[in-house]
Amino acid sequence: MLLLNSVLCIPSVQAAWFPQQDVLTVAHQKLLEGSSAESFDAMIQAWQGKPTEEQEANLNALLNLAVTEDCGRSLDATRFPAWLKSLTVQREMIQNQSQVLPKLAITGTSSKQIKHIDFIRWPQEKVLSASPGRLSGDYFSIETKRLEKASSAGLYQLIINTGDGEEFKEWVILSPPKRKQWINWVDSRTWRIEKNGLPDKACPTPILSMNIYDLNDTSWTPLWTENVDGRLPTSLPEVDLPDGRYWLSVGIIESRWQGELSVLDIQSITRPVDHTGDSFK
């Protein structure tokens, strides 16, 4: 039985429960004592120690448990520098009609020019390494063109360098990617959403994001977009667009935090659609 399960069966915290003081044990102990940030620090150390497959499963379960407290807001005590206003790690699985395409993006807002961003799977596998462009105002973004597989669970380091020489580093722990695709097409304007277990009450409800693009616009700026939370729709509303052929994307966005850092997991389905009159087909 995993250490997490055995620890959770004990009704109160006593030092005698933890005769071993390895970092994985400390991570469990600190979480049960209500010290989420100290538990997270111990998780980082455990991932750095090349955990076994069983230990990795235990760390993933521990992270999921820690997030249920306040959706991860108390996990990391690291504070952004004054120039970094927001930061998001976005992991997406895009399913088109023939394949599933994993994608990863780093986005945020900054009052300073961002010169370079590295996102490294510990200890040295660079998943992303690029100079972002400013899209609008203070907003910046970089993303992978295509990954061979979804970004796996484990420890990552995010490094951001500004144009005037400042640097910000942040450890990021990702949970395992979803194994099941829980949104699928029914036809060109409707889809089904499978149940995905009990919702985490500490986190925002999932958001359904619907976007329609011009097939000839390489900037992929949506011509129409709508985001819905709560009761998720399974069909397109009426959309006022000229007759023509478009690209439709529908995605479910799940969000949590790691301190001030936002972590998004997205499952998207995409397909070309023809719009005639007041409907798509």
C-alpha positions in Angstrom: 0.0 0.0 0.0 1.3 3.4 -0.8 2.5 5.5 2.0 -0.1 8.1 1.3 -3.0 5.7 1.9 -1.4 4.3 5.1 -0.8 7.8 6.5 -4.4 9.0 5.8 -5.8 6.1 7.8 -4.3 7.6 11.0 -6.6 9.9 12.9 -4.1 12.5 14.3 -0.5 13.6 13.8 2.2 12.3 16.1 5.9 12.4 15.6 6.1 8.6 16.2 4.2 8.1 12.9 7.2 9.1 11.0 10.2 7.1 12.2 11.9 7.7 8.8 12.6 11.2 7.8 13.2 11.0 4.1 11.8 13.9 2.0 8.8 11.9 0.8 7.8 11.2 4.4 8.3 14.8 5.3 6.0 15.9 2.4 3.2 13.7 3.9 3.8 14.9 7.4 3.9 18.6 6.5 0.7 18.3 4.5 -1.1 16.6 7.4 0.1 19.3 9.7 -1.4 22.0 7.5 1.9 23.3 6.1 1.2 23.1 2.4 4.2 25.2 1.3 6.6 23.1 3.4 5.0 19.9 1.9 5.4 21.3 -1.6 9.1 22.1 -0.9 9.6 18.5 0.2 7.8 17.2 -3.0 10.3 19.2 -5.0 13.2 17.6 -3.2 11.7 14.2 -3.6 11.3 14.7 -7.4 14.9 15.8 -7.6 16.0 12.6 -5.9 15.0 10.4 -8.9 12.0 8.7 -7.3 11.0 5.1 -8.2 7.8 4.4 -10.1 5.9 3.7 -6.8 7.3 6.9 -5.3 6.2 8.9 -8.3 2.7 7.5 -8.0 2.8 8.5 -4.3 3.9 12.0 -5.2 1.2 12.4 -7.8 -1.5 11.4 -5.3 0.0 13.7 -2.7 -0.1 16.7 -5.0 -3.7 15.9 -5.9 -4.6 15.8 -2.2 -2.8 19.1 -1.5 -4.7 20.9 -4.2 -8.0 20.0 -2.7 -7.3 22.4 0.3 -7.5 25.7 -1.7 -6.9 24.6 -5.3 -3.1 25.0 -4.8 -3.0 28.7 -3.8 -1.1 27.9 -0.6 1.2 25.4 -2.2 4.0 27.7 -3.2 5.2 30.7 -1.1 7.2 32.1 -4.0 6.1 35.6 -5.0 6.4 37.1 -8.5 8.7 40.0 -8.9 7.0 43.4 -9.3 7.3 43.4 -13.1 5.6 40.0 -13.5 1.9 40.5 -13.2 0.6 37.0 -14.1 2.0 33.7 -15.3 0.3 30.5 -16.7 1.5 27.0 -17.7 -1.0 25.6 -20.2 -1.0 22.0 -21.2 -3.3 21.0 -24.0 -4.4 17.9 -25.9 -5.8 18.8 -29.3 -7.8 16.0 -31.0 -8.5 16.5 -34.7 -10.2 14.0 -37.0 -7.1 11.9 -37.4 -4.7 12.3 -34.4 -4.1 13.8 -31.0 -1.6 16.6 -30.8 0.0 17.5 -27.4 0.9 21.2 -26.9 2.4 23.3 -24.1 2.3 27.1 -23.7 3.7 29.6 -21.3 1.7 32.9 -21.1 1.6 35.9 -18.9 1.7 39.7 -18.5 4.8 41.7 -17.7 5.6 45.4 -17.4 9.1 44.5 -18.8 10.1 43.1 -22.1 10.6 39.3 -21.8 13.8 38.3 -23.6 13.7 34.5 -23.2 11.8 31.7 -21.5 13.0 28.2 -20.7 10.7 25.4 -19.4 12.9 22.4 -18.5 11.9 18.9 -17.4 14.3 18.3 -14.5 17.2 18.0 -14.7 18.0 19.1 -18.3 15.3 18.3 -20.9 14.2 21.5 -22.5 10.5 21.3 -23.3 10.3 24.9 -24.4 13.0 27.4 -25.1 12.1 30.6 -27.0 11.9 34.3 -27.1 8.2 35.4 -26.8 6.5 38.1 -28.7 4.2 40.7 -27.2 0.7 40.0 -28.5 -1.2 43.0 -27.0 0.0 45.4 -24.3 1.9 43.6 -21.6 0.8 40.1 -22.7 3.4 37.6 -23.8 3.2 33.9 -25.0 5.4 31.1 -26.2 4.2 27.6 -27.2 5.5 24.3 -28.6 4.7 23.8 -32.3 4.2 20.1 -31.6 5.2 17.6 -28.9 5.7 13.9 -29.5 3.8 13.1 -26.3 2.0 15.0 -23.5 4.1 16.7 -20.9 4.5 14.0 -18.3 4.1 14.3 -14.5 7.1 15.5 -12.6 9.3 18.4 -11.8 10.0 21.3 -14.2 11.9 24.5 -13.9 10.6 27.7 -15.4 13.2 30.4 -16.1 12.2 33.9 -17.4 14.8 36.5 -18.5 14.0 40.1 -19.1 15.5 42.5 -21.6 17.3 44.4 -18.9 19.0 41.3 -17.3 16.6 40.3 -14.5 15.8 36.6 -14.0 12.9 34.8 -12.4 13.0 31.1 -11.6 10.1 28.9 -10.5 9.8 25.2 -9.8 6.6 23.6 -11.3 5.2 20.2 -10.5 2.8 18.8 -13.1 0.3 16.0 -12.4 -0.2 13.2 -14.9 -2.0 14.2 -18.1 -5.6 12.9 -18.4 -5.7 9.4 -19.8 -9.2 9.6 -21.1 -10.5 12.0 -23.8 -13.8 13.2 -22.3 -15.0 15.5 -25.1 -15.8 14.1 -28.5 -17.7 15.1 -31.7 -21.2 13.9 -32.4 -21.5 16.0 -35.6 -20.2 19.3 -37.0 -22.0 21.5 -34.4 -22.6 19.1 -31.5 -20.3 17.1 -29.1 -20.6 14.9 -26.1 -18.9 15.4 -22.7 -18.2 12.3 -20.6 -18.3 12.4 -16.9 -14.9 13.0 -15.4 -15.3 12.0 -11.8 -16.3 14.2 -8.9 -15.4 17.9 -9.3 -12.9 19.4 -7.0 -14.9 21.9 -5.0 -11.8 23.9 -4.1 -11.2 24.7 -7.8 -13.2 26.7 -10.4 -15.7 24.6 -12.4 -14.4 23.6 -15.8 -14.9 26.1 -18.6 -16.0 25.2 -22.1 -14.3 27.4 -24.7 -15.8 27.6 -28.2 -13.8 29.3 -31.0 -14.3 29.8 -34.7 -11.3 30.7 -37.0 -10.8 31.8 -40.6 -9.0 28.9 -42.3 -6.8 31.3 -44.2 -5.7 33.4 -41.2 -2.3 32.1 -40.0 -2.5 34.3 -36.8 -5.3 32.1 -35.6 -7.2 35.0 -34.1 -10.8 33.8 -33.4 -13.6 35.4 -35.5 -16.0 34.3 -32.8 -15.4 33.0 -29.3 -17.6 32.1 -26.2 -16.6 30.7 -22.8 -19.2 29.0 -20.6 -18.9 27.6 -17.1 -21.4 25.8 -14.9 -23.7 23.7 -17.1 -21.6 23.0 -20.1 -23.4 23.2 -23.5 -23.0 20.4 -26.1 -23.9 22.4 -29.2 -23.1 25.7 -30.9 -25.4 28.6 -30.4 -26.4 30.7 -33.4 -23.4 32.4 -34.8 -23.6 35.5 -37.1 -20.9 34.9 -39.7 -20.8 35.1 -43.5 -21.3 31.9 -45.4 -18.0 30.0 -45.8 -15.7 27.4 -44.5 -14.2 27.8 -41.0 -12.2 26.0 -38.4 -14.1 25.1 -35.2 -12.4 24.4 -31.9 -14.2 23.3 -28.7 -12.2 22.7 -25.5 -12.7 22.0 -21.8 -10.4 24.0 -19.5 -9.5 22.8 -16.0 -7.6 25.2 -13.8 -5.6 25.1 -10.5 -2.9 27.2 -8.9 0.6 26.7 -7.6 0.8 29.7 -5.4 0.5 32.7 -7.8 1.2 30.5 -10.9 -1.9 29.3 -12.8 -1.8 25.8 -14.3 -4.4 24.9 -17.0 -5.2 21.5 -18.4 -7.2 21.6 -21.7 -8.8 19.0 -23.9 -9.8 20.3 -27.3 -11.5 18.9 -30.3 -11.2 20.6 -33.7 -12.6 20.2 -37.2 -13.3 22.2 -40.4 -17.0 23.3 -40.8 -19.1 24.9 -43.5 -21.4 27.7 -42.5 -24.5 28.3 -44.7 -27.5 30.3 -43.8 -27.8 30.2 -40.0 -26.1 26.8 -39.4 -22.9 24.8 -39.6 -22.5 21.4 -41.3 
